[in-house]
Amino acid sequence: MNGLRVIPTWRHGQERLYVCLTDGRNLAWYDREAGRINLLSDASREDVLEALGPFITGPVTVGPPPVPTPAELARLTLHPDDDLAPNCPGEALLIALDRDPGPTHRLRPDPRRRALTAEQTVGEALDRLDGVGWHALHSVPLPGGDRIHHLVIGPGGLFALHALYARKQKVTVADPMVALGRREAYPLLRRVRADADRASYALTAEVRPVLALVTPADVTITGPLREVRVLKDTEVEGLARTGGVLKPADVEALHAMARDRRVWLAAG
């Protein structure tokens, strides 16, 4: 068998190497994190091992892919158009900017690009939690054109995160009002809580609201906050230190449910 190609892909910061025929069909994939080569057909074993030889970095096991769990089987039945898992951070904004880039010359930066930077910064931090038993979904659509910037599910429960660009600005939080610098305060925390409430309704599980501030100069919280956390982007990964709420099987089942776009059509 000649002409096998090795194609690297990345998901949640983890690399997989796919071994493909020239027509694009997959024969196997190498998961470096797990130290495993998954063969779709044992007949191609020797050719696959030869193709992957330069890329193998340590001991590996070789065999057929593991039997999928019920949650994985549920994910496999999703139509690609209904699967939210491939969404990258800021997916909706990327699509909007691609369709309408706006004028090339403008006095002030396009606010959508700052919002995109915020979502990408927070999303990349959340994606790094994937290796410790958490799953993140991005740009989760809600009825009416709204969306949840990020939903993260793990042993510590479910969190809906709203990313806010605050670079080098002082942020003042007086629940429900949020002010950036000298700008007029607005009731952003109502939106953050409402997004979490809609997620709770869709998933029939408690979802806790989080406001994630991206690179603020200073944060002042003037009083107690009601059912919401305010974190800097550098603190987001600390969510992984919470635990004792969900078992691994529950995390997988909720993730399988949450990644289905159709679930969110009833989010109210």
Steps between C-alpha positions, in 0.01 A plus 500: 500500500662827388432869531365509855476850644536602864280801579523677839186649654450692821202501734494659848877536485560128440652360182379201299681363197272345240634251245308536174492352152551733204120522456464634856367186669632445853687181587603586855579779744774543756405659831827616656333590831366147544801330337269304272469431128141422405473278191181485297626183328768265627597425139666841478698463825850480352448782252350725766786433743752574226329831414479604865854386583661847493223643721480244781655647815474214749338166579167448323221247496354404164149371442146580394335816638352458850134404517309830528307581813125576479581873509747462214247301299248780550752749365569283197133518401510880476477658157808723449275807473359426848832430674630801694823332613705617197412865572815699570504787751327800344354289219194723453711817488742345251208419270354850541832667422553278200158593361532870582859611572392862532681802354876466459562848642322605815580739783438241771573126502209274411354397842432155358873437473555588865212271595658226286833543680321463833317182399814346349705575812245348736422212265863399467532491879191280526620266227810430709273340762405222259783277619383511863146375448324817383330583170450847351250606234517837329249735334202298620195634309180601675159580351463858385858538379659507846783268597703383796866585445629188677353204685734282704405167656712303745527344846426838659172540311385717210596863440380750238770760435461843344830647378552878526791688341645729767861552393682748728171633637373524853186290544246588767232247586195602704254219444337503246695795355842476333706803397817505286723796572300821479226351287146493626416189702249254359322194650721234342464255789129466419599372156760265649247351744230478232734300273570254782128472578423418136776240498360347820157478337637338184716243680275446805809547720640783709722732295690769688574842345850642462618835366855463364692829471782496246822683602345770726728750672306472825174350625289651777194317631302736721271250668389136515415333171184297454561154352775617265879486496723770357840367389798632307597298193809381688274352768268305270706181510449499876152364436672162459578503872132473584364148528270264681189593301491272194627149441695434176203318345275798578752740345509296180122467482445875550768582244336268247170676562639854497686463171170430317380827345139376510506494882544877505201574278281466811722715722232770530 
